[in-house]
Amino acid sequence: MESFYLFQHAEAPLKMTGEIDGLSYGKHGMHVHELGDLSK
């Protein structure tokens, strides 16, 4: 299960926190796209 929360106050950077369950043991990576439309 994944849960992510985005917080942003005026004139402040975006803060993202979250939790991912069910992954196998070991290192994992994650990346975030700036735009939801990946064709750009």
Jmol script that loads the backbone (N, CA, C; Angstrom):
load data "model"
ATOM      1  N   MET A   1       0.847  -1.173   0.000  1.00  0.00           N
ATOM      2  CA  MET A   1       0.000   0.000   0.000  1.00  0.00           C
ATOM      3  C   MET A   1       0.891   1.234   0.000  1.00  0.00           C
ATOM      4  N   GLU A   2       0.510   2.221  -0.771  1.00  0.00           N
ATOM      5  CA  GLU A   2       1.262   3.469  -0.811  1.00  0.00           C
ATOM      6  C   GLU A   2       0.408   4.611  -0.303  1.00  0.00           C
ATOM      7  N   SER A   3       1.020   5.481   0.447  1.00  0.00           N
ATOM      8  CA  SER A   3       0.364   6.711   0.891  1.00  0.00           C
ATOM      9  C   SER A   3       1.378   7.833   0.793  1.00  0.00           C
ATOM     10  N   PHE A   4       1.016   8.894   0.088  1.00  0.00           N
ATOM     11  CA  PHE A   4       1.889  10.054  -0.019  1.00  0.00           C
ATOM     12  C   PHE A   4       1.093  11.299   0.301  1.00  0.00           C
ATOM     13  N   TYR A   5       1.733  12.215   0.965  1.00  0.00           N
ATOM     14  CA  TYR A   5       1.096  13.456   1.365  1.00  0.00           C
ATOM     15  C   TYR A   5       1.953  14.618   0.891  1.00  0.00           C
ATOM     16  N   LEU A   6       1.322  15.587   0.264  1.00  0.00           N
ATOM     17  CA  LEU A   6       2.015  16.771  -0.233  1.00  0.00           C
ATOM     18  C   LEU A   6       1.556  17.984   0.563  1.00  0.00           C
ATOM     19  N   PHE A   7       2.527  18.782   0.993  1.00  0.00           N
ATOM     20  CA  PHE A   7       2.233  19.985   1.764  1.00  0.00           C
ATOM     21  C   PHE A   7       2.972  21.155   1.139  1.00  0.00           C
ATOM     22  N   GLN A   8       2.304  22.274   0.994  1.00  0.00           N
ATOM     23  CA  GLN A   8       2.981  23.477   0.530  1.00  0.00           C
ATOM     24  C   GLN A   8       2.274  24.696   1.094  1.00  0.00           C
ATOM     25  N   HIS A   9       3.059  25.532   1.749  1.00  0.00           N
ATOM     26  CA  HIS A   9       2.562  26.807   2.244  1.00  0.00           C
ATOM     27  C   HIS A   9       3.049  27.887   1.292  1.00  0.00           C
ATOM     28  N   ALA A  10       2.383  29.000   1.265  1.00  0.00           N
ATOM     29  CA  ALA A  10       2.770  30.095   0.374  1.00  0.00           C
ATOM     30  C   ALA A  10       4.255  30.420   0.531  1.00  0.00           C
ATOM     31  N   GLU A  11       4.924  30.581  -0.594  1.00  0.00           N
ATOM     32  CA  GLU A  11       6.347  30.964  -0.628  1.00  0.00           C
ATOM     33  C   GLU A  11       7.270  29.930   0.012  1.00  0.00           C
ATOM     34  N   ALA A  12       6.847  28.695   0.134  1.00  0.00           N
ATOM     35  CA  ALA A  12       7.684  27.650   0.734  1.00  0.00           C
ATOM     36  C   ALA A  12       7.827  26.497  -0.249  1.00  0.00           C
ATOM     37  N   PRO A  13       8.930  25.753  -0.158  1.00  0.00           N
ATOM     38  CA  PRO A  13       9.076  24.583  -1.029  1.00  0.00           C
ATOM     39  C   PRO A  13       8.032  23.511  -0.705  1.00  0.00           C
ATOM     40  N   LEU A  14       7.777  22.675  -1.668  1.00  0.00           N
ATOM     41  CA  LEU A  14       6.862  21.550  -1.483  1.00  0.00           C
ATOM     42  C   LEU A  14       7.513  20.513  -0.577  1.00  0.00           C
ATOM     43  N   LYS A  15       6.747  19.960   0.338  1.00  0.00           N
ATOM     44  CA  LYS A  15       7.231  18.886   1.209  1.00  0.00           C
ATOM     45  C   LYS A  15       6.389  17.655   0.933  1.00  0.00           C
ATOM     46  N   MET A  16       7.040  16.530   0.673  1.00  0.00           N
ATOM     47  CA  MET A  16       6.337  15.282   0.414  1.00  0.00           C
ATOM     48  C   MET A  16       6.797  14.244   1.428  1.00  0.00           C
ATOM     49  N   THR A  17       5.842  13.609   2.078  1.00  0.00           N
ATOM     50  CA  THR A  17       6.134  12.493   2.968  1.00  0.00           C
ATOM     51  C   THR A  17       5.301  11.310   2.510  1.00  0.00           C
ATOM     52  N   GLY A  18       5.732  10.110   2.867  1.00  0.00           N
ATOM     53  CA  GLY A  18       4.955   8.962   2.436  1.00  0.00           C
ATOM     54  C   GLY A  18       5.459   7.663   3.012  1.00  0.00           C
ATOM     55  N   GLU A  19       4.747   6.611   2.649  1.00  0.00           N
ATOM     56  CA  GLU A  19       5.066   5.275   3.144  1.00  0.00           C
ATOM     57  C   GLU A  19       4.672   4.256   2.086  1.00  0.00           C
ATOM     58  N   ILE A  20       5.552   3.291   1.861  1.00  0.00           N
ATOM     59  CA  ILE A  20       5.273   2.201   0.925  1.00  0.00           C
ATOM     60  C   ILE A  20       5.483   0.894   1.673  1.00  0.00           C
ATOM     61  N   ASP A  21       4.493   0.040   1.665  1.00  0.00           N
ATOM     62  CA  ASP A  21       4.576  -1.260   2.334  1.00  0.00           C
ATOM     63  C   ASP A  21       4.694  -2.378   1.308  1.00  0.00           C
ATOM     64  N   GLY A  22       5.210  -3.527   1.735  1.00  0.00           N
ATOM     65  CA  GLY A  22       5.209  -4.721   0.905  1.00  0.00           C
ATOM     66  C   GLY A  22       6.399  -4.876  -0.019  1.00  0.00           C
ATOM     67  N   LEU A  23       7.428  -4.047   0.132  1.00  0.00           N
ATOM     68  CA  LEU A  23       8.612  -4.187  -0.715  1.00  0.00           C
ATOM     69  C   LEU A  23       9.531  -5.265  -0.160  1.00  0.00           C
ATOM     70  N   SER A  24      10.268  -5.902  -1.043  1.00  0.00           N
ATOM     71  CA  SER A  24      11.263  -6.868  -0.592  1.00  0.00           C
ATOM     72  C   SER A  24      12.395  -6.126   0.114  1.00  0.00           C
ATOM     73  N   TYR A  25      13.138  -6.841   0.943  1.00  0.00           N
ATOM     74  CA  TYR A  25      14.246  -6.248   1.679  1.00  0.00           C
ATOM     75  C   TYR A  25      15.309  -5.747   0.704  1.00  0.00           C
ATOM     76  N   GLY A  26      15.905  -4.633   1.004  1.00  0.00           N
ATOM     77  CA  GLY A  26      16.983  -4.089   0.185  1.00  0.00           C
ATOM     78  C   GLY A  26      16.697  -2.655  -0.219  1.00  0.00           C
ATOM     79  N   LYS A  27      17.630  -2.121  -0.967  1.00  0.00           N
ATOM     80  CA  LYS A  27      17.506  -0.731  -1.394  1.00  0.00           C
ATOM     81  C   LYS A  27      16.518  -0.603  -2.543  1.00  0.00           C
ATOM     82  N   HIS A  28      15.791   0.483  -2.548  1.00  0.00           N
ATOM     83  CA  HIS A  28      14.838   0.805  -3.607  1.00  0.00           C
ATOM     84  C   HIS A  28      14.972   2.283  -3.932  1.00  0.00           C
ATOM     85  N   GLY A  29      14.559   2.657  -5.109  1.00  0.00           N
ATOM     86  CA  GLY A  29      14.612   4.057  -5.518  1.00  0.00           C
ATOM     87  C   GLY A  29      13.237   4.558  -5.905  1.00  0.00           C
ATOM     88  N   MET A  30      13.137   5.864  -5.997  1.00  0.00           N
ATOM     89  CA  MET A  30      11.874   6.480  -6.369  1.00  0.00           C
ATOM     90  C   MET A  30      12.185   7.798  -7.057  1.00  0.00           C
ATOM     91  N   HIS A  31      11.372   8.168  -8.022  1.00  0.00           N
ATOM     92  CA  HIS A  31      11.510   9.489  -8.628  1.00  0.00           C
ATOM     93  C   HIS A  31      10.131  10.089  -8.838  1.00  0.00           C
ATOM     94  N   VAL A  32      10.112  11.396  -8.938  1.00  0.00           N
ATOM     95  CA  VAL A  32       8.854  12.131  -9.068  1.00  0.00           C
ATOM     96  C   VAL A  32       8.930  12.984 -10.327  1.00  0.00           C
ATOM     97  N   HIS A  33       7.896  12.939 -11.142  1.00  0.00           N
ATOM     98  CA  HIS A  33       7.820  13.772 -12.339  1.00  0.00           C
ATOM     99  C   HIS A  33       7.191  15.114 -11.984  1.00  0.00           C
ATOM    100  N   GLU A  34       7.729  16.164 -12.563  1.00  0.00           N
ATOM    101  CA  GLU A  34       7.193  17.504 -12.313  1.00  0.00           C
ATOM    102  C   GLU A  34       5.797  17.664 -12.898  1.00  0.00           C
ATOM    103  N   LEU A  35       5.573  17.085 -14.071  1.00  0.00           N
ATOM    104  CA  LEU A  35       4.287  17.197 -14.750  1.00  0.00           C
ATOM    105  C   LEU A  35       3.591  15.847 -14.766  1.00  0.00           C
ATOM    106  N   GLY A  36       2.301  15.829 -14.582  1.00  0.00           N
ATOM    107  CA  GLY A  36       1.557  14.577 -14.628  1.00  0.00           C
ATOM    108  C   GLY A  36       1.452  14.010 -16.032  1.00  0.00           C
ATOM    109  N   ASP A  37       1.558  14.861 -17.047  1.00  0.00           N
ATOM    110  CA  ASP A  37       1.484  14.435 -18.442  1.00  0.00           C
ATOM    111  C   ASP A  37       2.884  14.051 -18.902  1.00  0.00           C
ATOM    112  N   LEU A  38       3.191  12.760 -18.958  1.00  0.00           N
ATOM    113  CA  LEU A  38       4.541  12.293 -19.278  1.00  0.00           C
ATOM    114  C   LEU A  38       4.888  12.422 -20.750  1.00  0.00           C
ATOM    115  N   SER A  39       3.962  12.883 -21.589  1.00  0.00           N
ATOM    116  CA  SER A  39       4.267  13.065 -23.008  1.00  0.00           C
ATOM    117  C   SER A  39       5.036  14.358 -23.254  1.00  0.00           C
ATOM    118  N   LYS A  40       5.162  15.205 -22.254  1.00  0.00           N
ATOM    119  CA  LYS A  40       5.861  16.492 -22.407  1.00  0.00           C
ATOM    120  C   LYS A  40       7.312  16.365 -22.031  1.00  0.00           C
TER     121      LYS A  40
END
end "model"
wireframe off; spacefill off
backbone 0.3
color backbone group
